[in-house]
């Protein structure tokens, strides 16, 4: 049995811009699980507002992905592959709004995965970096202000992440090639687009796990 950990934000959690949360079967980790079959366990660890490696004190949960990752790794070990899809929340101006900073945040996560003290001397998992779909313009006043400038900044995430993945020896996938964010808030996905990510990642994961 192979184990795949999906580490992300609200796009992994399944945030529905129409209200609430997408049905379990529509969330992309669930779609990935269905596509891979019973020989693989897919674990979804998504947190609304999670950043790559930056503090955001707007919620009761710790949104800094670098701070929470060691606990998550220890909780779910052994892990064969970790899929990291983060960076959209980094585009908020009060976080930093800078795709280069998000790239360095992803680098920090890579270092944590590879340097973690896994129980029983288990090996570190392979890493698949996924750049999130582009932030798009919206008439939703709150999200428009919350992600001001994010539409332009997020366009640079995929090339930054691709270069980093190549240098670090990680897998890479651009989710923006198969999914677009909803105009309801410019950040989240409707059910069809979150399913599209799960379907597209299945072939990538199969290759990385040699299934």
Phi, psi and omega in degrees: 000123176269149179240128177243125178256126178258110186250114186202200183247217183294336178291331176275325177296326179101033181299129180253117183296342177279351179127129176082219188226142177299152175303147184307318184289346180267345182288143189299325176296326178292321178294321176298316178301314181298321182289326183277334176087187189287348180278000182227136172257121178255122181251126179262124175232084180247139179227126178302129177084000182298137176255175176292305186203032186232144181286144173213110187264027181277357181220165181288337179273152178283114184269357181282109184299330180288329180286322185272341185300316181303319179295319179295318179298316180292326181295319189254002180299148359279147182236134179270327182210134172247128177257117182251115175236093181221162177133336180298316181289337175297339182284351176296134182303326181281349171276293169190332178065023187236118181296332178291320177296321177297321177299316178293330174295319177295321177301320178298320179294320176301314180298321180294314180301316185280339182255003184292147178273086183285143178295152177059021179059030176297148181287153175293146180286160167294161184234130174243114179268127180241121175280134184288160175302153183298141166292133182238166183288146183215158175265001175290113189300316182296310182290329177299319179283322183297326182243034181304124181084354183292334180296319178283317183296320184292341178295339182266355181295312183301310179296324177295314181293321180298316179297316180297315180301319179295316180292325185267356180074036178251161170285159179216142172214137178263104181295340178292348178279345183232353184216146176233148180283155183281141177292352178299326175217355176078003186232319188264178187243145169280175187300319182297318184286326175290325175296322181301323180294315179299318179296315184291324182288339183303315182292324179295315181295319179302318180294315184293327180266001180056048180273000000 
